[in-house]
Amino acid sequence: MSALPQVDWARLRELRARFLDAESRATPAATADYFAFAHDVELYDMTFAQRIGWKWIAALRELEQRAPQLAPRTLLDWACGSGAAARALLASPLGARVERVNLWDRSQRAREYARRSLLELRPGLEVELCVRDGADLVLASHVLDELDEEGERALEAVLRSARACVVLESGAHASSRRLGALRARMLDEFTPLAPCPHREACGALALPTNWCHFFAKPPAEVFRDAFWAEFAREVGVDLRSLAYSFVALTRSNVEFDAAQHRILGRARLMKGRALLDACSREGVATLSLLERLDRKLFKTLDEPSNEPKLWRLELEGARITALRNAADASRDP
Ligand SMILES: C[S@@+](CC[C@H](N)C(=O)[O-])C[C@H]1O[C@@H](n2cnc3c(N)ncnc32)[C@H](O)[C@@H]1O
């Protein structure tokens, strides 16, 4: 028996077609409000928003390691939809001190759903359904593709009003590059916290074919769950592929280690070696890693992971001769 009536699967297919259409547009354009009924937000929340939440888990895990000092008391989720981004933040250690959340979305149905879902997670939380400037942290998630230039200016103004912000988008080429351009503009007032290991211009933007993106790991139970199997079949989604791009920016000072490289995308495994795209202050370079340097690590290189591949590297030309996880290196004296 199906978990949802056919009419709901059809609606989910329609929503997905809208998202893919927005993602593939050559020039920025605003979308129309697609949450026509409260049930649309429910369907969105039980499917697409869950997958977005899994991407947030990966991005927040990286922030937890790289910016544990980020402990916002006030949060604004702009274009909150059903509240996936704010919920992920509240569920992460970084969200432990949040007292007030402002939720904003053009859809009133979405705003109200998001408020209920946050209060279920943390009763007693102060939740306001309006934009309030000056939040400790602003989140924006999967919205750039739905904004024309005016909408993007409004988003940027909100981001600039905050002390820190995280924008997380799909891992698609155009979305990631649009996010890179937003990062570039904001560097006049902000410094990257993640994923960039530097405050220089984005190396991925330097080559038109390149884009900064990562792959999150969905929870293991998803692959044993009848609902998700049906979702994948009915809506045509590959559950294993959870590409995302993100940037976290702060007004505070950030120290960078010149030897750190953030590995992007997916490693290309060959016999005895792997090719990796590594971002550093020098730009994005394709580096090679010999299997014998670290056999255990090598086996996992092309698997999605929520542990950020932020490595201190020693190089001979484009060959990695020594490698340490930056988190391990920073724990040692
Ligand atoms: C793909 S959904 C993402 C929702 C949520 N941030 C998430 O990650 O699940 C895009 C959201 O952006 C909202 N949106 C689109 N354009 C907007 C605008 N100009 N101002 C505010 N919200 C907007 C939509 O109503 C929708 O809720």
The ligand as an SDF file (V2000), in Angstrom:
LIG
                    3D

 27 29  0  0  0  0  0  0  0  0999 V2000
   12.9430   25.6780   -1.9440 C   0  0  0  0  0  0  0  0  0  0  0  0
   12.1270   26.5060   -0.6780 S   0  0  0  0  0  0  0  0  0  0  0  0
   13.3230   26.4480    0.6300 C   0  0  0  0  0  0  0  0  0  0  0  0
   12.6740   26.5910    1.9620 C   0  0  0  0  0  0  0  0  0  0  0  0
   13.5980   26.4360    3.1540 C   0  0  0  0  0  0  0  0  0  0  0  0
   14.5320   27.5220    3.2480 N   0  0  0  0  0  0  0  0  0  0  0  0
   14.3060   25.0970    3.0910 C   0  0  0  0  0  0  0  0  0  0  0  0
   15.5460   25.0970    2.9730 O   0  0  0  0  0  0  0  0  0  0  0  0
   13.6270   24.0640    3.1390 O   0  0  0  0  0  0  0  0  0  0  0  0
   12.2410   28.2190   -1.1190 C   0  0  0  0  0  0  0  0  0  0  0  0
   11.4730   29.1160   -0.1700 C   0  0  0  0  0  0  0  0  0  0  0  0
   11.7480   30.4700   -0.5040 O   0  0  0  0  0  0  0  0  0  0  0  0
   10.5460   31.2050   -0.3700 C   0  0  0  0  0  0  0  0  0  0  0  0
   10.7450   32.4250   -1.1740 N   0  0  0  0  0  0  0  0  0  0  0  0
   10.9120   32.5110   -2.5000 C   0  0  0  0  0  0  0  0  0  0  0  0
   11.0980   33.7950   -2.8590 N   0  0  0  0  0  0  0  0  0  0  0  0
   11.0460   34.5370   -1.7350 C   0  0  0  0  0  0  0  0  0  0  0  0
   11.1700   35.9260   -1.4550 C   0  0  0  0  0  0  0  0  0  0  0  0
   11.3870   36.8040   -2.4240 N   0  0  0  0  0  0  0  0  0  0  0  0
   11.0540   36.3450   -0.1660 N   0  0  0  0  0  0  0  0  0  0  0  0
   10.8170   35.4460    0.8170 C   0  0  0  0  0  0  0  0  0  0  0  0
   10.6960   34.1140    0.6140 N   0  0  0  0  0  0  0  0  0  0  0  0
   10.8140   33.6650   -0.6500 C   0  0  0  0  0  0  0  0  0  0  0  0
    9.4820   30.2500   -0.8590 C   0  0  0  0  0  0  0  0  0  0  0  0
    8.2020   30.6190   -0.4220 O   0  0  0  0  0  0  0  0  0  0  0  0
    9.9710   28.9460   -0.2440 C   0  0  0  0  0  0  0  0  0  0  0  0
    9.4660   28.7650    1.0490 O   0  0  0  0  0  0  0  0  0  0  0  0
  1  2  1  0
  2  3  1  0
  2 10  1  0
  3  4  1  0
  4  5  1  0
  5  6  1  0
  5  7  1  0
  7  8  2  0
  7  9  1  0
 10 11  1  0
 11 12  1  0
 11 26  1  0
 12 13  1  0
 13 14  1  0
 13 24  1  0
 14 15  1  0
 14 23  1  0
 15 16  2  0
 16 17  1  0
 17 18  1  0
 17 23  2  0
 18 19  1  0
 18 20  2  0
 20 21  1  0
 21 22  2  0
 22 23  1  0
 24 25  1  0
 24 26  1  0
 26 27  1  0
M  CHG  2   2   1   9  -1
M  END
$$$$
